[in-house]
Amino acid sequence: MNEKPSAPPRAQQPAPIYVPPTDLVDLPSRGRFYPKGHALHNVETVEVKYMTTREEDILLNQSFLEKGIMLDKLIESILINKRIDVNTLLVGDKNAVIINARKNAYGAKYNFSYVCPKCYTENECTVDLGELDFRGQEDVELTDDGTFILRLPVSNATVEVGFLTSNDEMEISKKNQQKEKHGLTPHPTLERYRKMIKSANGNRDPLVIANLVSNMPIRDSHFLTKNYIKNNPDVDFVYKHICVKCDSDNEGGVPLMGNFFWFDE
């Protein structure tokens, strides 16, 4: 008796792959302040994925928090283009990515408290993160390296200025901490200027730049700082609020407090 042939085994269905949605983040710099060859040179947006449980673990990582790298690790994790070095991101572009991540993960409403400077009453304030604008880039002519040129009013020195990256900010902080650790006086303004100024009268020698910075007249310093702030591409964190007790108009910068990465409910 012939046996009935058995049915061929069914092909095993592949396990479903869950892919988080992505979003495009507008960059305050519009890519204008990155040198040629940088992954973001003249790139106006970056694609990021929505935060997942993997990113929540990053936010809860105590080691990352203590080392001051938690936000860098978060940005690195959600960027789709892995060619982008987080350490070379301009601070304003980092802020835009962070705001977008929080808004998509936990909602656009961000609640915080502040003390009225006139009557000292504690106020509760709510900001819609989706309505924050950009600031900076006012009538500035750029070089091919994404820097701009200023002539200082007192010394008449011509300086080439670049905006600080995440790595620059970290190096400045480390240098000042090391000086304090060894009982030396930190010079945060001097350190920032040494990072900001890429050349002095066309000379890129760090010693020449350091000499200019150390002997810069106050008016030149104020002029440099004013123009840096005016042109620095960033998220405009300024909020306005009327005090609940004295009705005075208060204005300040939105504080990124411990509850920033938390649901707005």
N, C-alpha and C positions, 0 to 999 in steps of 0.2 A: 504494500500500500504506500502510495506516494505521500510524503508529508507536505503539508501546505507551507509554502515559503513564508518565513516570518517577515513582517513589515520592516522596512529600513528604519534605523533609529532616527528619531526626530533631532533636527539640528538644535543645539542649545541656544536659546535666545541670549544675546549679549546683555549684560547688566546695564541698566540705564545710567547715563552719565549726566550729572546735574551741573549745568554751567550757569554761574551767576550773571545777571544782567550787567551791562556796562553803560557808561555815561561819558559824555565829552565835557571837559572842564576848560572854560575860557581862561587863558593865562593873562594876568595883568601886564606882563612884559610884551605880549604878542610875539615873543621870540626875538625881539629886536636887540636885546642886550646880551645875547649869547654869541660867542665868536664863531667864525666859519669852522665847520667840522664838528661842532657840537650837535648832538641829536635834536636839540630844540632851536637851532638857528633858524630864525624867521618862521617858526612854527607857532601858530596862534592858539591851538588847543591840544590837550592830551587826553587819551582815552584811559579811563580807569574802570575797574570793576566795583560793584557794590560790595561793601564790607560783609564778610561772612563770619562764621564762628572761628575761623582761623585768625582773623584780624582781632576778634574780641580777646583771644588768647594773648595776642601781642599787647593789647591795652592792659592786660592783667599781669604782664610779665614784670615782676619787681626788679629784676636785674636790668632790663631795658630802661626802666624808670630811673633807677639810681645812676645809671651811666649817661642819662640825658639823651638817649637815642630812640626812645619809644616812638616818637612821631616819624622819625626817619625810617624806622623799620615798617611802620604802618604804610607810609607812602610807597616804599619799595615793594611792598606786598601787593598793593592794588594797582600799580602802574602796569598797563598792558605791554608797553614797549620797554623791554628789559635792557635795552641799550642805554636808557637814560640813567645816568649816575646821580643818585639822590643828593650826594654831597656837592654836586655842582649846580644844583637848582638855586635860583635866586630866591631870597627869603619871601618875597611877595608871591611868587608862583607856588611856593610850598604852602603858604597860607590859603591860597585859592583851592588847592587840592584838599587840604584838611577841612576847610569849610564845606566843600562838596561832599566829602566822605561822611561828615557828621550829619548833614542835611538828608542824604539819601538813606542813611542807616537808622537815625533816631528822630528825624523830623526837623523841620525848618525853624520851629519856635525854640528860642533859647532864653531861659529865665535866669536872671542873676540879681543880686542885691548890691546897692551902693549907699553910701552915707552922704546926705546933702551937705555941702560945704558951708552953707549959711546957717541952717538950724540944727544940723547934726542928726536929722531924722533918718532912720534906715528906710530905704525905698526898694520896692520890688519892681524890676523892669523886665520887659519882654522884647526881644529883637527877632525879627524875621531874617534869618540868615540868607534866604533866597533873594532878599531885597538889598543886600550890601553891594555898593558900587565899587568901582576901581578908581584909583587916583594915580597921579604922577604923569611923567612924559610930557611936560609942558615946554613946547618949542625948543627941543633939544636936538642938536645935530650929532649924529653918531659916526664913529669911525667904523672901519671894517671889523674891528674886534668887539663891537658893541659897547664901546666906551664913549665918553664925551669930553670936550675940551673946555676948560675955564681959564680965564686970566684973572688972577687974584688982584684986588684993587690997590693994596698998599705996596706989596713987594713987586708987583707986576710980573710975577712968575706965571708961566703957563703950565698948567697941570692937566694930565689926562686922568680922568676919574672913571672907575668902574664900580658897579653895584656889588654889594657883598653877597656871597653865596652862603649856603648852610655850613660848608666846611670852613669858610672864613670866620664866621661867627663862633664856631667851636674852637678854632685855634686862638682867637682873641681871648675867649673865656679861659682857656687853659693857661695861657701866658700870664694872665692876671692872677689866677689862682696859684700858680707856681711862685710868683713874686710874693704874694701874701704868705705862703707857706714858709718861705725863707726869710720872712721879716722885712722884705723890701716893699717900697711904695709902688702900688700898681698904677699904671697910666693908661686907663681904658681909651681915652680920646686919642692919645698918640698911637696906640696900637691900631685903632680903627682907621686913622688917617693913613698909616703905613700900608694897610690892606687896600684902602680905597684908591689911593694915588698910584697909578701904574707907571707914570713917568713925570719928571719935572724938567721943564724946558727941553723936552725931547730926550732926556737921559733916563734910562731905565735902571741904573745902578741903585740897588737897595740902600747903599750908604748915602748917596746923593739925596734920595727921597727922605731917608731918616733925618738927615741934616736940615732939610727944608721944613719937615714937620716939627722938629724940636725948636726951631727958631721962627715959627710962623706967627706974625702979629695977630692980635685978637680979632681985628676987623677982617683979616683974611680968613681966619678960622670960622667966624660967623657967616661969612659969605659962602664958604665952602659947604658948611652944614646946611645952610638955607637952600642952596641949589641942589644939594644931594636929596634932601627931603622933598623938595618940590617936584623933582623928576623921578624919584624912586618909584617904580611900578609896584603897587601893592593893593591889597584889599583895604577899602576905607572902613575902618572899624569904629568911626565916630558915631555915637548915639546922642540923641537929645531926649530929655525927659523932664516933666514938670513935677516938682516935689509935692507929695500928697499933703504936706502940712503947711508950708509957707508959700506954695505956688511959684517958687522961683524956677527959672529955666536953668537946667543943668545939662552940661555937655561933657562927654569924656570918651575914652576908648573902651570898647567892649572887652571886659576881662575874660580870658579863657581859663575859667576856674575848673576845679576838680570834677564838676558835674557836666562838663562840656560834652563828653561822650556818654550821654545818658538820654533816655527817652524824655520827650518834652511833656509827657502826660502829667 
